């Protein structure tokens, strides 16, 4: 059930984002756009409430519950960036805005470190949700699975930091100019 909720919330998130951007760029309805875009974070709250209700109602935690916590953390930490990326794509497509330049060199390295900071925020939020769920449910036998997600959060952060370190040591080069 929880996996279905996660999928439904992911779909709802992107429907809110794309609906908001379509309202802004195609329908030229800026107020509707704002309302729809503000629904994206509401989806996270709904998922958190549903997962909490499931566990408080006697459900036993599974990897799905841990995935929900990770999803919420990523959505909060990266949500604005994902929406800004989609907004730039829509502006390019529907308003003729210049595409975002491809980052290379120091700019790409800085972007990698910003992503590492966002990932740190995402795993911290996910860890707080997991810890909160474990505490609120108060039944270690039903929440044991959630504790297994903490090493995974560390692994995710470690991989992102290694990515940033690698581009600090070996910066991304510009593509050769074709002529």
N, C-alpha and C positions, 0 to 999 in steps of 0.2 A: 504494500500500500504506500509506504513512504517513498519508494523509488518512483512510483507513479506521480506522487505529489511533486517531487523534485522536477520531473520532466514537465509536468503541467506548469509549474512556476517558471521554469526556463522558457517555455513557449510563451507564457503570459508576459514575462519580462521583455522578450524581443517583439512581441505584438505591441506592447506599450511604446517601445522605442520606435519601431518602424511606423506605427500609427501616428505617433507624435511628429515624426519627421515628414511623413506624407501630408499630414495636416499643415505643417509649416511650409513645405516647398511646393506641393502640388495643389492643395486646396486653398492655400494662402489664408489659413485660419490660425493666427499666432496664439490666441487664447486657448483654443482647443489643443494645440500642440503642447502648450505648457501643462495643461491638465493631464494629457496622456503621458508625457514624459515624467510627470510627478508620480504616476502610478507605478513606475518601475521599482522604486524602493519599497513601495507598499507590498509588492509581491514578496520581498524578503521577510517582512514582518509577518505576513500571512503564513509563509512556510515555517517560520520559527514557532508561531503559535500552534500550528497543526502538529508539528513534531513534538512539542512539549505536551500537548493534549494527549497525543498517542501514548507517550511514555507515562504520563500521570494517570492515564486510564488503565494502566496495567500491562501495557505492551513491553516486550523485551527488546532492548536496543540491538540493532543489527548494524552492519556496515552502511546501510542506507541512512541511518540516523547520523552517523559520522560524516557521510557524504553531504548530507543536508547542511551540517555545520560548516563544512569546507565551502560548499556552494555559496552560502550566505556571506562568509568571510571574503571570498573572491568577488562576489557581486558588490559588496560595499567598497572594498579597496580599489577595484578596477572598474566599477560601474560607470563612473563619470568619464573615465578615459575611453571606455568602449562606446559610450554615447557620443563623445566628441569625435571619435574616429568615424562613426556612422554619419554624424552630422556633416563632417567634411566631405565624405563621399557623396552625400545627397546634394550639398552645395555645389560640388563639382559637376554632378550630373544634371541638376535642374536649374542652376543659376549661372553656370559657366565659370565658377570660381576656379582658380588655379589649383591643381592637385598639390597635396602636401609634398614637399621635397623629400627624397629618400635620404635618411640620415647615414652619415659615414664618419669615420675618424672619431674625434673627441665628442662630437654631438651624439653619435651613436653610443659611445661608452657612457656618457652622462645619462642617456635614456635608459641604458641597461641598469645603472645604479638606482635610478628612480624606480624602475620596475622592481628591483630587489627590495627597496623600501616599501613599495606597495605590497609585495609578497609578504614581507615581515608583518605589515598591518593585517593582511588577510589571514595569516596563520595565527596571529595573536587574537583576532576576533573569533576564529574557529575554535581555538583553544579555550577562550573564555566561554563560548557557547557550550562546548563539551563539558567543561568543568561545572558550568552552571546547571546543565542537565543532570550530571552525576549528583550534584549536591541537592538539587530540588527533588529528584526522584527518591534519593535516599535509600536505594535498594541495590547494593553492590552486585548482587547476583543477576539483576536485570540490566545493569549498565556496564558490565564488565567489557563488552565489545567497544564501548566508547573510549576506554583507556588505551586501547590498541591504536587509536588514531594519532596520539601524540608523537610517536616516532615518525609516522608518515608526514606530519606537519614539518618536523625538523628536516626530513629528507627533501621535501618540496622547497623549503627555504634554502637548504644547502645547495641544491642544484641551481637555483636562481642566482645565488651569490657566486658560485663557480662560473656561471655564464658571464656575469659582470666582470669577474676577475679576468677571465680569458680575453674579453674585449678590451680590458685595461692594458693587458700585456701585448696583445696582438689586435690593434684597432682595425675596424672594418674599413677596407679600402674602397675608394670611389671606383665606380665602373669606368672602364676605359672609354674615352670619347670616340664615337664612331664618326668617320668622316670620309 
